């Protein structure tokens, strides 16, 4: 009898981490509705390189034109690099001053949208930007699923970022993405009516 009780208790204890993990994982709908562009970060919370690597491994699943995978990321995680990138995002500097990680997002020109070296249609290299946006979408959603918050910034000094990270000339700098923990819950923005965005025929 004692052996049975002991085995039952042991089995229950072994299940606890799995149950706790299951409760911590948000649903996809919760990820979508809780993701926000965060402009104030909690300075007391840090993010490890291992966590960023886990995030980036998920981002690799993003689709791209003919699987060209043109998107590249340059991660500022040391205090020195983070401070240097903060100086290159214009008016967003104060908003992201406590974000522990800043990620520069680029794409390789001449890959997505091209066939045998020529543009496949009138969009041309715009497909590289499109694929970069898909990858960044995976990034911000996976980040939220991991409990992190983000801000995608288009205000950035591209030339100086190229120098700071030795980014090849063939890569276009698209955005800088702040990664951290929100200091407070922002107000949910209003959305346009669905019928303004979607047309059915």
C-alpha positions in Angstrom: 0.0 0.0 0.0 2.8 2.4 1.0 4.6 1.5 -2.2 1.5 2.3 -4.3 1.0 5.7 -2.6 4.7 6.5 -3.1 4.6 5.6 -6.8 1.5 7.7 -7.3 3.0 10.7 -5.6 6.2 10.3 -7.6 4.2 10.2 -10.9 2.3 13.3 -9.9 5.5 15.2 -9.1 7.0 14.2 -12.4 3.9 15.6 -14.2 4.1 19.0 -12.5 6.6 20.7 -14.7 4.7 19.6 -17.8 1.5 20.9 -16.4 3.1 24.2 -15.4 4.7 24.6 -18.8 1.3 23.9 -20.5 -0.4 26.7 -18.4 2.4 29.2 -19.3 2.1 28.7 -23.0 -0.4 31.1 -24.5 -2.7 30.1 -27.4 -2.0 31.6 -30.8 -5.0 33.9 -30.5 -3.7 35.1 -27.1 -0.3 35.8 -28.8 -2.1 37.8 -31.5 -4.2 39.9 -29.2 -1.6 40.6 -26.5 1.2 41.6 -28.9 1.8 45.3 -28.9 4.4 47.8 -30.1 6.0 48.5 -26.7 7.6 51.9 -26.1 8.6 51.5 -22.4 10.7 48.5 -21.1 11.4 47.1 -17.7 15.1 47.7 -16.9 15.2 45.0 -14.2 14.5 42.1 -16.7 17.2 40.7 -19.0 17.2 38.3 -21.9 19.9 35.7 -22.4 21.7 34.8 -25.7 20.3 31.3 -25.3 16.8 32.7 -25.3 17.5 34.9 -28.4 18.9 31.8 -30.2 15.7 29.9 -29.4 13.7 32.8 -30.7 15.7 33.0 -33.9 15.5 29.2 -34.5 11.7 29.7 -34.7 12.1 32.7 -37.1 13.9 30.3 -39.5 10.6 28.7 -40.2 9.3 31.8 -42.0 8.5 31.4 -45.7 10.4 33.1 -48.4 10.4 33.4 -52.2 11.7 30.0 -53.6 13.2 29.4 -50.1 15.8 32.1 -50.8 15.9 33.1 -47.1 17.2 36.6 -47.8 16.7 37.9 -44.2 19.7 38.4 -41.9 19.8 39.5 -38.3 22.5 41.3 -36.3 21.9 41.1 -32.6 23.1 43.7 -30.2 23.1 42.0 -26.8 26.3 43.4 -25.1 25.8 46.7 -23.2 28.2 48.4 -25.6 26.5 47.3 -28.8 23.1 48.0 -27.4 24.1 51.6 -26.5 25.6 52.1 -29.9 22.4 51.0 -31.7 20.3 53.2 -29.4 22.1 56.2 -30.8 21.0 55.2 -34.3 17.2 55.0 -34.0 16.3 58.7 -34.0 13.5 59.7 -31.7 12.9 56.1 -30.5 16.1 56.2 -28.4 14.3 57.2 -25.1 11.5 54.7 -25.8 13.8 51.7 -26.0 16.5 52.8 -23.5 15.8 49.8 -21.2 15.3 47.1 -23.9 18.1 44.6 -23.2 18.4 43.4 -26.9 18.3 45.3 -30.2 18.1 43.4 -33.4 19.0 44.8 -36.8 16.9 43.2 -39.6 18.3 43.2 -43.2 17.7 41.4 -46.4 20.0 40.4 -49.3 19.2 42.2 -52.5 18.8 40.4 -55.8 17.5 37.1 -54.3 13.8 37.0 -53.6 11.8 38.1 -56.6 14.5 37.1 -59.1 14.9 34.3 -61.7 18.3 33.7 -63.2 19.4 37.1 -62.1 16.4 39.0 -63.6 13.3 40.3 -61.8 10.5 37.8 -62.1 7.8 40.6 -62.1 7.4 44.3 -61.6 7.9 44.1 -57.8 11.5 43.0 -58.2 13.6 43.5 -55.1 10.4 44.4 -53.2 10.0 40.7 -52.7 13.1 40.8 -50.5 11.5 43.4 -48.3 8.3 41.3 -48.3 10.2 38.2 -47.1 11.9 40.3 -44.5 8.5 41.4 -43.2 7.4 37.8 -43.0 10.5 36.9 -41.0 10.0 39.9 -38.7 6.4 38.9 -38.2 7.5 35.4 -37.0 10.0 37.2 -34.7 7.5 39.5 -33.0 4.9 36.7 -32.6 7.3 34.1 -31.3 8.8 36.7 -29.0 5.3 37.4 -27.5 4.7 33.6 -27.1 8.0 33.5 -25.1 6.7 36.4 -22.9 8.8 39.1 -24.5 7.8 42.4 -26.1 9.0 44.2 -29.2 9.1 47.4 -31.2 9.8 47.5 -34.9 11.6 50.8 -35.8 11.9 52.2 -39.3 13.7 55.3 -38.0 17.4 54.2 -38.2 20.7 55.3 -39.6 21.3 52.6 -42.1 24.8 53.6 -43.2 26.1 53.7 -39.6 24.4 50.4 -38.8 26.3 48.9 -41.8 29.5 50.1 -40.3 28.7 49.1 -36.7 28.0 45.4 -37.7 30.1 45.2 -40.9 26.9 44.5 -42.9 27.7 43.7 -46.5 26.8 46.4 -49.1 24.4 43.9 -50.8 22.1 43.9 -47.7 19.4 46.5 -47.2 18.8 47.5 -43.6 15.1 47.4 -43.0 14.4 47.9 -39.3 15.8 47.8 -35.8 13.7 45.7 -33.4 13.7 46.2 -29.7 13.3 43.1 -27.6 12.5 43.1 -23.9 9.7 43.1 -21.3 7.0 45.7 -21.2 7.1 48.1 -18.2 3.3 48.5 -18.4 0.4 47.3 -20.4 -0.4 49.6 -23.3 -3.9 50.5 -24.5 -5.2 48.4 -27.4 -5.3 50.5 -30.6 -8.5 50.8 -32.6 -8.7 48.8 -35.8 -10.4 49.8 -39.0 -13.7 47.9 -39.7 -13.0 44.5 -41.2 -15.0 45.3 -44.4 -12.6 48.2 -45.0 -9.7 45.7 -45.3 -11.3 42.6 -46.8 -13.5 42.4 -49.9 -15.4 39.2 -50.8 -16.5 38.4 -54.3 
